[in-house]
């Protein structure tokens, strides 16, 4: 069945759950502060406290300063992680809405599916007359940065994203193994521009495309021999068994 975009059991659900866990951890850390600090944190606090004591000749004050700095650092780590996962979840929901109209054109669309024997998940799976596609959402929100290929590397602004591209290739391979059909990997980019012809580029067998052009890309591909309604339904049923919703 086609999952309703944006529901907690659908697109972005697992990423949002992780964001929620990180936010809970942040709040917990705020409450317990130094009372349940991990040994490594205590050691770091002691070092900071000693430095502060040397500067102030007040050891108790130095410890308080050190613990405060470490606790603040932990909260920032939790907050950044939570924000990152929440941003990813929001991007997946946006991609789901972009893909939804395909269901009226003979395609099936599944979201947030678990990769067998792995902690990884597949953001979106699309099967239709043009074959099967695995779509990985990237919510690269900077509107000034560009997605480019330099020296065989995928770059988002100054960041090297080649490792993430390799992960997408691996995930598509796992989907293909589970479904026993070829699966074409696509990265859908929200925010950043892909200044290649028609807003997309190809690298290592992966299509990188601006998310707003994703549906048009899929619809523009010619039907593949043998991909009739019966085969599409069979792939959907197999996906429901072998690629269950991520937990």
C-alpha positions as CSV (number, residue, x, y, z in Angstrom):
1,X,0.0,0.0,0.0
2,X,1.0,3.6,-0.5
3,X,2.0,5.3,2.8
4,X,0.4,8.6,3.5
5,X,3.1,11.3,3.3
6,X,4.1,12.9,6.6
7,X,2.6,10.3,9.0
8,X,4.7,9.1,11.8
9,X,4.7,5.6,10.3
10,X,5.7,7.0,6.9
11,X,8.2,9.3,5.4
12,X,10.8,10.5,7.9
13,X,9.4,8.6,10.8
14,X,12.6,6.8,11.9
15,X,14.6,10.0,11.6
16,X,12.1,12.0,13.6
17,X,12.1,9.3,16.3
18,X,15.8,9.6,16.7
19,X,15.5,13.4,16.9
20,X,12.9,13.0,19.6
21,X,15.3,10.6,21.5
22,X,18.1,13.1,21.2
23,X,15.9,15.9,22.5
24,X,14.8,13.8,25.5
25,X,18.5,13.1,26.2
26,X,19.2,16.8,26.1
27,X,16.5,17.5,28.6
28,X,17.6,14.7,30.8
29,X,21.2,16.0,30.8
30,X,20.0,19.4,31.8
31,X,18.2,17.9,34.9
32,X,21.0,15.7,36.1
33,X,23.9,18.0,35.3
34,X,26.9,16.9,37.2
35,X,25.2,14.3,39.4
36,X,25.4,11.5,36.9
37,X,28.3,12.7,34.7
38,X,30.1,9.9,32.9
39,X,33.6,9.2,34.1
40,X,35.2,10.7,31.0
41,X,33.1,13.8,31.5
42,X,34.2,14.0,35.1
43,X,37.8,13.7,34.1
44,X,37.3,16.5,31.6
45,X,35.6,18.6,34.2
46,X,38.5,18.0,36.6
47,X,41.0,19.2,34.0
48,X,38.9,22.3,33.3
49,X,38.4,22.8,37.0
50,X,42.1,22.6,37.7
51,X,42.8,25.2,35.0
52,X,40.2,27.5,36.4
53,X,41.6,26.9,40.0
54,X,45.0,27.9,38.9
55,X,43.6,31.1,37.4
56,X,41.4,31.9,40.4
57,X,43.1,30.1,43.3
58,X,39.6,28.8,44.2
59,X,39.4,25.1,43.6
60,X,35.6,24.7,44.3
61,X,34.9,27.6,41.9
62,X,37.1,26.0,39.3
63,X,35.2,22.7,39.5
64,X,31.9,24.5,39.1
65,X,33.2,26.3,36.1
66,X,34.6,23.1,34.6
67,X,31.3,21.1,35.1
68,X,29.3,23.9,33.7
69,X,31.4,24.1,30.5
70,X,31.3,20.3,30.0
71,X,27.5,20.2,30.6
72,X,27.0,23.1,28.2
73,X,29.1,21.2,25.6
74,X,27.0,18.1,26.0
75,X,23.8,19.9,25.6
76,X,25.1,21.5,22.4
77,X,26.0,18.1,21.1
78,X,22.6,16.7,21.8
79,X,20.9,19.7,20.3
80,X,22.9,19.6,17.1
81,X,22.2,15.9,16.7
82,X,18.5,16.4,17.3
83,X,18.3,19.3,14.9
84,X,20.2,17.3,12.2
85,X,17.8,14.3,12.5
86,X,14.8,16.6,12.5
87,X,16.0,18.4,9.4
88,X,16.5,15.1,7.7
89,X,13.0,14.0,8.7
90,X,11.4,17.2,7.4
91,X,13.2,16.7,4.0
92,X,11.8,13.2,3.7
93,X,8.3,14.4,4.3
94,X,8.7,17.1,1.6
95,X,10.0,14.4,-0.8
96,X,7.0,12.2,0.0
97,X,4.6,15.0,-0.9
98,X,6.5,15.5,-4.2
99,X,6.2,11.7,-5.0
100,X,2.6,11.3,-4.0
101,X,1.1,12.2,-7.4
102,X,3.0,9.3,-9.0
103,X,0.5,6.9,-7.3
104,X,-2.1,8.1,-9.8
105,X,0.2,7.3,-12.7
106,X,0.6,3.6,-12.0
107,X,3.5,3.8,-9.5
108,X,3.7,2.6,-6.0
109,X,5.6,4.6,-3.4
110,X,6.9,3.3,-0.1
111,X,8.7,5.3,2.6
112,X,11.2,4.7,5.4
113,X,11.8,1.0,4.9
114,X,14.3,-1.1,6.9
115,X,17.4,-2.6,5.2
116,X,17.5,-6.3,6.1
117,X,20.2,-7.2,8.7
118,X,21.2,-3.6,9.0
119,X,20.4,-0.5,11.0
120,X,20.1,1.5,7.8
121,X,16.8,2.5,6.2
122,X,15.6,3.4,2.7
123,X,14.1,6.8,2.6
124,X,11.8,6.1,-0.4
125,X,11.1,3.3,-2.8
126,X,9.3,3.9,-6.1
127,X,8.2,1.1,-8.5
128,X,6.4,1.7,-11.8
129,X,6.5,1.4,-15.5
130,X,10.1,2.7,-15.7
131,X,11.3,0.2,-13.1
132,X,12.3,0.6,-9.5
133,X,14.0,3.5,-7.8
134,X,15.6,4.1,-4.4
135,X,15.5,7.8,-3.5
136,X,17.6,9.2,-0.7
137,X,16.6,12.6,0.5
138,X,19.3,15.2,1.4
139,X,18.0,18.3,3.1
140,X,21.0,20.5,2.2
141,X,19.3,23.7,3.1
142,X,21.9,26.3,2.0
143,X,20.6,28.2,-1.0
144,X,24.0,29.7,-1.8
145,X,26.0,26.4,-1.8
146,X,26.1,24.3,-4.9
147,X,26.2,20.6,-5.5
148,X,29.0,19.8,-7.9
149,X,31.4,17.1,-9.0
150,X,35.1,17.9,-8.6
151,X,37.8,15.3,-9.4
152,X,35.3,12.5,-9.2
153,X,34.0,13.6,-5.8
154,X,30.5,14.8,-4.9
155,X,30.6,18.1,-3.1
156,X,28.0,20.2,-1.3
157,X,29.7,23.6,-1.1
158,X,33.0,22.9,0.6
159,X,31.9,19.6,2.0
160,X,32.9,16.2,0.5
161,X,29.8,14.1,0.2
162,X,31.3,11.2,-1.7
163,X,31.0,8.8,1.3
164,X,27.3,9.5,1.5
165,X,27.0,8.8,-2.2
166,X,28.7,5.5,-1.7
167,X,26.3,4.7,1.1
168,X,23.4,5.3,-1.3
169,X,24.9,2.9,-3.8
170,X,25.1,0.2,-1.1
171,X,21.6,0.8,0.1
172,X,20.3,0.5,-3.5
173,X,22.2,-2.8,-3.9
174,X,20.5,-4.1,-0.7
175,X,17.1,-3.1,-2.1
176,X,17.9,-4.8,-5.4
177,X,18.9,-8.0,-3.5
178,X,15.7,-8.0,-1.5
179,X,13.5,-7.4,-4.5
180,X,15.4,-9.4,-7.1
181,X,15.2,-6.5,-9.6
182,X,17.5,-3.7,-10.6
183,X,17.1,-0.6,-8.4
184,X,18.3,2.8,-9.7
185,X,19.6,5.1,-6.9
186,X,18.7,8.7,-6.8
187,X,19.6,11.5,-4.4
188,X,17.0,14.2,-4.1
189,X,18.4,17.5,-2.9
190,X,16.3,20.1,-1.1
191,X,17.7,23.6,-0.8
192,X,21.1,23.6,-2.5
193,X,21.2,24.0,-6.3
194,X,22.5,21.4,-8.7
195,X,23.8,23.7,-11.4
196,X,24.2,20.9,-14.0
197,X,22.0,20.6,-17.1
198,X,18.3,20.2,-16.0
199,X,19.3,20.4,-12.4
200,X,20.8,16.9,-12.2
201,X,24.1,15.1,-12.5
202,X,25.3,11.5,-12.7
203,X,28.1,10.1,-10.6
204,X,29.1,6.5,-9.9
205,X,25.7,5.3,-11.2
206,X,23.7,7.7,-8.9
207,X,21.5,10.5,-10.2
208,X,21.7,13.6,-8.1
209,X,18.8,15.9,-8.7
210,X,17.1,18.9,-7.2
211,X,14.1,17.6,-5.4
212,X,11.6,19.8,-7.2
213,X,12.7,18.1,-10.4
214,X,12.4,14.5,-9.0
215,X,8.9,13.6,-10.1
216,X,9.5,15.1,-13.6
217,X,12.6,13.0,-13.9
218,X,10.9,9.8,-13.1
219,X,7.9,10.5,-15.3
220,X,10.2,11.4,-18.2
221,X,11.8,7.9,-18.3
222,X,10.4,5.5,-20.9
223,X,8.5,2.4,-19.8
224,X,10.6,-0.7,-19.4
225,X,9.6,-4.0,-21.1
226,X,7.7,-6.3,-18.8
227,X,6.8,-3.6,-16.2
228,X,3.1,-3.9,-16.3
229,X,0.6,-3.5,-13.5
230,X,0.9,-7.1,-12.3
231,X,4.7,-6.9,-12.0
232,X,4.5,-3.6,-10.2
233,X,2.0,-5.1,-7.7
234,X,4.2,-8.2,-7.2
235,X,7.2,-5.9,-6.4
236,X,5.1,-4.0,-3.9
237,X,4.0,-7.2,-2.2
238,X,7.6,-8.5,-2.0
239,X,8.8,-5.1,-0.6
240,X,6.2,-5.3,2.1
241,X,7.6,-8.6,3.2
242,X,11.3,-8.1,2.7
243,X,11.6,-4.3,3.4
244,X,9.3,-3.6,6.3
245,X,8.8,-0.2,7.8
246,X,11.9,1.0,9.7
247,X,11.7,0.7,13.5
